[in-house]
Every structure is written in C-alpha cells, then in structure tokens.
Amino acid sequence: MTKVSPFAPAHFPDLPVVGGVRLAVAAAGIRYRDRNDLLLAEFDRGTSVAGVFTRSQTAAAPVQWCRDAIGQGQARALVVNAGNANAFTGTDGPVVVETTVSATTHLFNCRPSQVLVASTGVIGEPLPVDRLTAALPDLHLRLGEADWQAAARTIATTDTFAKGAGCRVEIEGTPVAIAGIAKGSGMIAPDMATMLAFIFTDASITAPALQTILAAATARSFNCITVDGDTSTNDTVLMFATGSAGPRSFDDPADPKLAAFRAGVDAVCLDLAQQVVRDGEGVSKFVSITITGAQDADSARHIGLTVANSPLVKTAIAGSDANWGRIVAAVGRAGEWIDRDRLAIRIGGVLITEDGGPLPDYDETPVAEHMRGREIAIEIDVGVSDGSATVWTGDLTHGYIDINADYRS
C-alpha cells in the first residue's frame, strides 16, 4: 500500500450538482482487481466541449482522437479508463479507441466526434478493449446524478486521495455550477502531466469561447505544476458546458458578464492542479516558487520550473537544508535573461541575497526553521523587468523511488 500523502484532505469536497451531466462507474478489470476502473459520463444534447492536451511527440491514441473530436465542438459522452494508457501500442491504439467510440455511439445514438475518450496507466501494454466495451451497456443503464468522489477514485492510478474542486457563480443573475475532478501523482510536468482533469459546468458557452477560457486557465494552473519533470503521453484536460442553466449562450470569452465564470474556472483548475502536487509521489513538502523581475511571464515561468525541477533543489528541500546556492545554480542554467548582480532570493520571506551575493549579516536560523515545515515558499527576483509567475512543486524523497521502482508489479 502506498502511504497516503500528508496533504490528503480530511474529506472529499462537497461539489455542486451540474445540470445535464450523468455519471456511472464500474470495475471492468482492465488492470486492477476489486476496484472501479471505468467511468462513463453522459451529457445533454448541445453540450459544448473544449480541451487542452499533452505536447508529447509520443501522445497516446486517446489524445489524438480527442484533439480531432473537439474540433466539432460538441459532446454527448466521455469514457475514461484507468490502469492502461493505450499509449505506444502501435496500430492497436487507434483500433481500441475506435472500438470504444463505436460501442458508445451505439448506446447514445450520436456521432463519433461526440464521444471523448481518455486513458491513464501503464504505457506500451495492449488495452483489453473487450473488457471495456462489455462493461458499457450496464454503465449506460446505471447513469445518474454525479457521484464526483466515486468518479475521481475511479480514474486514479498511484493517487493516494481523490481530487475534486468546485464552485458556484452567477452569470447575469443566473446561478451556474462548476465542478471538476482530476487524477495525477507522478510523471507530472507542464504540457501537462500524467494527469487527467475533467471540468463540468451547466453554463451556456459556445465551444470556441470555452476553449479560450479553458486554455487560459490551464496556462495558469496545470501548466505551472511539476512533480518530477516528466511529461506524460496522455495528459488531457477536458471541459464540458451543458447549457442547462441558461439563459443564453455566450460566444465572447472576454465578455464582462463572464468575469465571475472565468474566475470560477481559474479557481477550480488551480485547486485541482495544486492537489496533484500535494499528492505527488513520495511528497513530504509543498513548494511555491514565485519569480518576479523577469523579461515576461513566460520567462518567469521557465525560470520557476527550472528551479522546481532541479533534483538538487528538491532533495535539499526534502532534507530541510537551506542550501540556497542550488537555487542560484538553477536560475543560472534556465537560459533566460537575468541580472546576476541584482538577483534577490527569499525563503520563507527572509531575504538571503542581494547585489550578486549573500547579505553580509545573513542569519540562516529562521530560514532553516522554515525549511523544516511542510509548506515552503521561495521568492526570486531576477532584476530585469516586470514579468512574473508562480509555479508549484514538491520535494524529492526516497518514497518517489519506491513507488516508481515497482510501478508495473
């Protein structure tokens, strides 16, 4: 049994009911025994869909399918399996997806492009699609009000807790619900992670507008986290807008009337992304790294992720070692424009460096005390302009090795 993350919440959050969404889960035996591993979701006709996916050149067959399918802008069903990634399986990969889609379209009487498919798990092993499709008819019969916690548990692999986030906002005085679930614990790096995230709303938003809103939210959340610097073949974030809340459809993502909705989507995505980091494989500390003074936001993000992905920085944090020299080294190798002689580093709010070196009266005592905590804050100003970004990561412990050394066993 994998040790539960020290950041696991006391209970799963109370997520809102999202009109136009029905879920069911089942144990299809795709890889695991005695646990649910297959999720089916149904959406009202007219549901808009948007997606953001891995940029890996070895992207899995489900990712390739969804990239094409969301171009049509509508969804009726979502099928998600855990335990097998259906990635790097040669010509079998697309066949498995097409077989899954065909079986689902038969149940929902919809177009193939309205069926979205996602998989997560071991790479390079054939997915037993017959087990998946055999479970679909019963799942279809059992579709009902969303049990978000059961759905989040079903799509998990090495996760130690189910991940969910939600909120309620208003659009033109109409209450709107947003709910999301995610899985992810290792192979986590931007673009995006070995991570699946599904966000549902009953707002009425056209697919192009939804795509813009989701992409912006993803850039500030899922693409600002890293556990181990490894990007997966299956990274997928999908968002579905059923429109059941009404009263009218919005097609301008920048419409001021959508301000609360955009903020809600941002909040849900960030909550889920940070939960993924807090459940990082073997993690014992949650680390926020804020970069200021960079050339622009992209440069700041790249510097922050270089620091966050440094094994030397991450192991120092694991050992509660206030070794800020490793941070200096990581900033320097990021390849971004910085002013070495204006580089300012703070840990736990304590200024450590200025003018190209440590403060003459630097006292490590409060920094060392901060490093012994579970929530670590690192701030770095690189002294060239006003670009800024915050990224989130965890430490690197022996637990990470233990989990990944026998992942397939």
C-alpha positions as CSV (number, residue, x, y, z in Angstrom):
1,M,0.0,0.0,0.0
2,T,1.3,3.5,-0.9
3,K,1.5,5.8,2.1
4,V,-1.2,8.4,1.9
5,S,0.1,11.9,1.2
6,P,0.5,14.1,4.3
7,F,-1.5,16.7,2.4
8,A,-4.6,14.5,1.9
9,P,-7.7,16.4,2.8
10,A,-9.9,15.2,5.7
11,H,-12.8,14.6,3.3
12,F,-13.7,15.0,-0.3
13,P,-15.2,18.4,-1.1
14,D,-18.9,19.0,-1.5
15,L,-19.2,19.7,-5.2
16,P,-22.2,21.2,-6.8
17,V,-24.7,19.3,-8.9
18,V,-24.1,20.2,-12.6
19,G,-27.3,20.0,-14.7
20,G,-27.0,18.0,-17.8
21,V,-24.3,15.6,-16.5
22,R,-24.9,12.0,-15.6
23,L,-22.2,9.5,-14.4
24,A,-21.6,5.9,-13.7
25,V,-18.5,3.8,-12.7
26,A,-17.6,0.2,-12.9
27,A,-14.9,-2.4,-12.3
28,A,-14.1,-3.6,-15.8
29,G,-10.9,-5.5,-14.8
30,I,-8.8,-3.6,-17.3
31,R,-5.8,-3.8,-15.0
32,Y,-6.9,-3.6,-11.4
33,R,-8.8,-6.2,-9.3
34,D,-11.6,-5.3,-6.9
35,R,-11.8,-1.6,-7.7
36,N,-13.6,0.6,-10.2
37,D,-11.5,1.5,-13.2
38,L,-14.0,2.7,-15.8
39,L,-16.0,5.9,-15.9
40,L,-18.9,6.8,-18.3
41,A,-20.4,10.3,-18.5
42,E,-23.4,11.4,-20.4
43,F,-24.1,15.0,-21.4
44,D,-27.3,16.7,-22.6
45,R,-27.5,17.3,-26.3
46,G,-25.9,20.5,-27.4
47,T,-23.2,20.3,-24.8
48,S,-20.0,22.3,-25.8
49,V,-16.6,20.8,-25.2
50,A,-13.1,22.2,-25.1
51,G,-9.7,20.5,-24.4
52,V,-6.0,21.0,-23.7
53,F,-3.6,18.1,-24.3
54,T,0.0,17.0,-23.9
55,R,2.5,18.3,-26.4
56,S,4.4,15.0,-26.2
57,Q,5.5,13.6,-29.6
58,T,4.5,10.2,-28.3
59,A,0.9,11.2,-27.5
60,A,-1.4,8.3,-26.8
61,A,-4.2,7.3,-29.2
62,P,-7.0,8.7,-27.0
63,V,-5.3,12.1,-27.0
64,Q,-5.0,12.1,-30.8
65,W,-8.7,11.2,-31.0
66,C,-9.8,13.9,-28.7
67,R,-7.7,16.6,-30.4
68,D,-9.7,15.9,-33.6
69,A,-13.1,15.4,-31.9
70,I,-13.2,18.7,-30.0
71,G,-12.9,20.5,-33.3
72,Q,-16.5,19.6,-33.8
73,G,-17.3,21.4,-30.6
74,Q,-20.0,19.1,-29.1
75,A,-20.0,16.2,-26.7
76,R,-22.6,13.5,-25.7
77,A,-20.3,11.0,-23.8
78,L,-17.0,10.6,-22.1
79,V,-15.3,7.2,-21.5
80,V,-12.3,7.1,-19.1
81,N,-10.3,4.1,-18.1
82,A,-7.5,3.7,-15.5
83,G,-4.7,1.2,-15.4
84,N,-3.7,1.2,-19.1
85,A,-2.7,4.3,-21.0
86,N,-3.3,2.8,-24.5
87,A,-0.1,4.6,-25.4
88,F,2.7,3.4,-27.7
89,T,0.7,0.3,-28.6
90,G,1.2,0.6,-32.4
91,T,-1.7,0.2,-34.7
92,D,-3.7,-1.4,-31.8
93,G,-4.0,2.0,-30.1
94,P,-6.4,3.7,-32.6
95,V,-8.3,0.5,-33.1
96,V,-9.0,0.4,-29.3
97,V,-10.2,4.0,-29.4
98,E,-12.4,3.4,-32.5
99,T,-13.9,0.3,-30.9
100,T,-14.7,2.1,-27.7
101,V,-16.2,5.0,-29.6
102,S,-18.3,2.7,-31.8
103,A,-19.7,0.9,-28.8
104,T,-20.5,4.2,-27.1
105,T,-22.2,5.8,-30.2
106,H,-24.4,2.8,-30.4
107,L,-25.6,3.4,-26.8
108,F,-26.1,7.2,-27.2
109,N,-27.2,7.3,-30.9
110,C,-24.7,10.1,-31.5
111,R,-21.9,11.0,-33.9
112,P,-18.4,9.5,-33.2
113,S,-17.0,13.0,-32.8
114,Q,-19.3,13.5,-29.8
115,V,-17.6,10.7,-27.8
116,L,-14.5,11.7,-25.9
117,V,-12.1,9.0,-24.7
118,A,-9.3,9.2,-22.1
119,S,-6.9,6.6,-20.7
120,T,-4.3,6.5,-18.0
121,G,-1.9,3.9,-16.7
122,V,0.9,1.7,-17.9
123,I,2.4,2.7,-21.3
124,G,3.1,0.1,-24.0
125,E,0.7,-2.6,-23.0
126,P,-2.3,-3.6,-25.1
127,L,-5.6,-2.4,-23.6
128,P,-8.1,-5.3,-23.3
129,V,-10.9,-3.4,-25.1
130,D,-13.3,-6.3,-24.9
131,R,-13.5,-5.9,-21.1
132,L,-14.1,-2.2,-21.6
133,T,-16.9,-2.5,-24.2
134,A,-18.5,-5.3,-22.3
135,A,-19.0,-3.0,-19.3
136,L,-20.5,-0.1,-21.2
137,P,-24.1,-1.3,-21.6
138,D,-24.6,-1.8,-17.8
139,L,-22.9,1.6,-17.2
140,H,-25.3,3.2,-19.6
141,L,-28.2,1.7,-17.7
142,R,-26.9,3.0,-14.4
143,L,-26.2,6.6,-15.4
144,G,-27.4,9.0,-12.8
145,E,-26.6,12.1,-10.7
146,A,-22.9,12.6,-10.5
147,D,-21.0,10.9,-7.6
148,W,-18.0,13.1,-8.0
149,Q,-15.9,11.2,-5.4
150,A,-16.5,7.8,-6.9
151,A,-15.6,9.2,-10.3
152,A,-12.4,10.7,-9.1
153,R,-11.4,7.5,-7.4
154,T,-12.2,5.5,-10.5
155,I,-9.8,7.4,-12.7
156,A,-6.9,7.3,-10.2
157,T,-3.7,5.3,-10.6
158,T,-0.9,6.0,-8.0
159,D,-3.0,8.8,-6.4
160,T,-3.4,8.5,-2.7
161,F,-6.6,10.6,-2.5
162,A,-9.5,11.5,-4.7
163,K,-9.2,15.0,-6.2
164,G,-12.2,17.3,-6.7
165,A,-13.0,21.0,-6.7
166,G,-16.0,23.1,-7.5
167,C,-17.8,26.4,-7.1
168,R,-21.0,28.3,-7.8
169,V,-21.0,31.6,-9.6
170,E,-23.6,33.8,-11.4
171,I,-23.9,34.9,-15.0
172,E,-26.4,37.7,-15.5
173,G,-28.0,36.7,-12.1
174,T,-28.4,33.1,-13.1
175,P,-26.7,30.5,-10.8
176,V,-24.1,28.4,-12.5
177,A,-22.3,25.4,-11.2
178,I,-18.7,24.4,-12.0
179,A,-17.3,21.0,-10.8
180,G,-14.0,19.2,-11.6
181,I,-12.2,16.0,-10.9
182,A,-8.6,15.1,-11.6
183,K,-6.0,12.4,-11.2
184,G,-2.3,12.7,-11.1
185,S,0.6,12.0,-8.7
186,G,3.7,11.2,-10.8
187,M,5.1,11.9,-14.2
188,I,3.9,15.4,-13.6
189,A,5.4,18.3,-15.6
190,P,3.8,21.1,-17.7
191,D,2.2,20.4,-21.1
192,M,0.8,18.9,-18.9
193,A,1.3,15.9,-16.6
194,T,0.3,12.2,-16.4
195,M,-2.8,13.9,-15.5
196,L,-6.4,13.7,-16.4
197,A,-8.8,16.5,-15.5
198,F,-12.5,16.9,-16.3
199,I,-14.4,20.1,-15.6
200,F,-18.2,20.3,-15.9
201,T,-20.5,23.3,-15.9
202,D,-24.1,24.0,-16.7
203,A,-23.3,27.4,-18.2
204,S,-24.2,28.0,-21.8
205,I,-20.9,28.8,-23.6
206,T,-20.0,28.1,-27.2
207,A,-17.1,25.8,-27.9
208,P,-14.7,28.4,-29.2
209,A,-15.3,30.6,-26.2
210,L,-15.0,27.7,-23.8
211,Q,-11.7,26.7,-25.5
212,T,-10.2,30.2,-24.9
213,I,-11.3,30.2,-21.3
214,L,-10.0,26.7,-20.6
215,A,-6.7,27.3,-22.3
216,A,-6.1,30.5,-20.3
217,A,-7.0,28.7,-17.0
218,T,-4.7,25.7,-17.9
219,A,-1.8,28.0,-18.5
220,R,-2.1,29.5,-15.0
221,S,-2.7,26.1,-13.3
222,F,-2.0,22.7,-14.8
223,N,0.9,24.1,-16.8
224,C,2.5,25.6,-13.7
225,I,3.0,22.5,-11.7
226,T,5.7,19.8,-11.7
227,V,6.4,16.8,-9.5
228,D,9.3,15.2,-11.3
229,G,9.8,17.0,-14.6
230,D,8.4,14.1,-16.7
231,T,5.6,14.9,-19.2
232,S,3.2,12.1,-20.0
233,T,1.8,10.7,-23.2
234,N,-1.8,11.0,-22.0
235,D,-2.2,14.5,-20.5
236,T,-5.7,15.6,-21.0
237,V,-7.9,18.4,-19.7
238,L,-11.5,18.4,-21.0
239,M,-14.3,20.9,-20.1
240,F,-18.0,20.4,-20.8
241,A,-20.6,23.1,-20.8
242,T,-24.1,21.6,-20.9
243,G,-26.0,24.9,-21.1
244,S,-28.8,23.6,-18.8
245,A,-28.6,26.7,-16.6
246,G,-29.3,29.0,-19.5
247,P,-30.5,31.6,-20.1
248,R,-28.5,32.3,-23.3
249,S,-25.3,31.2,-24.9
250,F,-22.1,33.3,-24.8
251,D,-19.7,33.4,-27.7
252,D,-17.2,36.0,-26.5
253,P,-14.8,34.7,-23.9
254,A,-13.9,38.2,-22.9
255,D,-17.5,39.3,-22.2
256,P,-17.6,41.2,-18.9
257,K,-20.7,39.3,-17.9
258,L,-18.5,36.1,-17.8
259,A,-16.0,37.6,-15.4
260,A,-17.2,35.6,-12.4
261,F,-17.4,32.4,-14.6
262,R,-13.8,32.9,-15.8
263,A,-12.6,33.4,-12.2
264,G,-14.5,30.2,-11.2
265,V,-12.9,28.1,-13.9
266,D,-9.5,29.5,-12.9
267,A,-10.1,28.7,-9.2
268,V,-11.2,25.1,-9.9
269,C,-8.3,24.4,-12.2
270,L,-5.8,25.9,-9.8
271,D,-7.3,23.9,-6.9
272,L,-7.1,20.6,-8.8
273,A,-3.6,21.4,-10.0
274,Q,-2.3,22.1,-6.6
275,Q,-4.0,18.9,-5.3
276,V,-2.0,17.0,-7.8
277,V,1.2,18.4,-6.4
278,R,0.1,17.8,-2.9
279,D,-0.4,14.2,-3.8
280,G,3.0,13.9,-5.7
281,E,4.6,10.6,-5.4
282,G,6.5,10.4,-2.1
283,V,6.0,14.1,-1.4
284,S,6.5,15.5,2.1
285,K,6.6,19.2,1.3
286,F,4.5,21.6,-0.9
287,V,6.6,24.2,-2.5
288,S,5.6,27.6,-4.0
289,I,8.2,29.3,-6.2
290,T,7.4,32.9,-7.2
291,I,9.5,34.6,-9.9
292,T,9.5,38.4,-10.3
293,G,11.6,40.8,-12.3
294,A,11.7,38.6,-15.4
295,Q,11.6,39.7,-19.0
296,D,8.0,38.5,-19.3
297,A,5.6,35.9,-17.8
298,D,6.8,33.1,-20.0
299,S,10.4,33.7,-19.0
300,A,9.4,33.9,-15.3
301,R,7.5,30.6,-15.6
302,H,10.5,28.9,-17.3
303,I,12.9,30.1,-14.6
304,G,10.5,28.9,-11.9
305,L,10.1,25.5,-13.5
306,T,13.8,25.1,-13.9
307,V,14.2,25.6,-10.1
308,A,11.2,23.4,-9.4
309,N,12.6,20.6,-11.5
310,S,16.1,20.7,-10.1
311,P,16.9,17.4,-8.3
312,L,19.4,19.2,-6.2
313,V,16.9,21.8,-5.1
314,K,14.2,19.2,-4.5
315,T,16.4,16.9,-2.4
316,A,17.7,19.9,-0.4
317,I,14.0,20.7,0.4
318,A,13.4,17.1,1.3
319,G,16.3,17.3,3.8
320,S,15.2,20.6,5.1
321,D,18.5,22.0,4.0
322,A,18.5,25.8,3.4
323,N,21.0,25.4,0.5
324,W,20.1,28.5,-1.5
325,G,23.2,28.0,-3.7
326,R,21.4,25.3,-5.5
327,I,18.6,27.8,-6.3
328,V,21.2,30.2,-7.7
329,A,22.6,27.5,-9.9
330,A,19.2,26.5,-11.2
331,V,18.3,30.1,-12.0
332,G,21.5,30.5,-13.9
333,R,21.0,27.4,-16.1
334,A,17.4,28.3,-17.1
335,G,18.9,30.2,-20.1
336,E,16.6,33.3,-19.5
337,W,17.6,36.9,-19.2
338,I,18.6,37.7,-15.6
339,D,20.8,40.3,-13.9
340,R,23.1,38.2,-11.7
341,D,24.1,41.2,-9.6
342,R,20.5,42.1,-8.8
343,L,19.3,38.5,-8.1
344,A,17.4,38.5,-4.8
345,I,16.3,35.3,-3.2
346,R,13.9,34.9,-0.3
347,I,12.9,31.7,1.5
348,G,10.0,31.9,4.0
349,G,10.0,35.7,3.4
350,V,13.6,36.1,4.6
351,L,15.9,38.0,2.2
352,I,19.1,35.9,1.6
353,T,20.9,37.5,-1.4
354,E,21.4,40.9,-3.0
355,D,24.0,42.6,-5.2
356,G,25.3,39.3,-6.5
357,G,26.0,37.6,-3.2
358,P,24.6,36.8,0.3
359,L,23.6,39.5,2.7
360,P,26.6,40.4,4.9
361,D,24.5,39.8,8.0
362,Y,22.5,36.8,6.7
363,D,21.2,34.6,9.5
364,E,20.2,31.2,8.4
365,T,18.3,30.3,11.6
366,P,14.8,31.5,10.5
367,V,15.3,30.0,7.0
368,A,16.3,26.7,8.4
369,E,13.2,26.7,10.6
370,H,11.0,27.5,7.6
371,M,12.6,24.6,5.7
372,R,11.6,22.2,8.4
373,G,7.9,23.0,7.7
374,R,5.6,21.4,5.2
375,E,4.8,24.5,3.2
376,I,7.8,26.1,1.6
377,A,7.8,29.5,0.0
378,I,10.7,30.6,-2.3
379,E,10.7,34.0,-4.0
380,I,13.2,35.0,-6.6
381,D,13.6,38.4,-8.3
382,V,15.9,38.3,-11.3
383,G,16.1,42.1,-11.7
384,V,15.5,42.8,-15.4
385,S,11.8,43.7,-16.0
386,D,8.3,43.1,-14.6
387,G,7.5,39.6,-15.7
388,S,6.2,37.3,-13.0
389,A,4.9,33.8,-12.5
390,T,4.3,31.3,-9.7
391,V,4.8,27.5,-10.0
392,W,4.2,24.7,-7.6
393,T,6.2,21.6,-6.9
394,G,7.1,19.1,-4.1
395,D,10.3,17.7,-2.7
396,L,12.0,14.6,-4.0
397,T,12.2,11.8,-1.4
398,H,13.0,8.1,-1.2
399,G,9.3,7.5,-1.4
400,Y,9.3,8.6,-5.1
401,I,11.9,5.9,-5.9
402,D,10.0,3.2,-4.0
403,I,6.7,3.9,-5.9
404,N,8.3,4.1,-9.3
405,A,10.7,1.3,-9.0
406,D,7.9,-1.3,-8.9
407,Y,5.1,0.6,-10.6
408,R,4.3,-2.3,-13.0
409,S,4.5,-5.1,-10.4
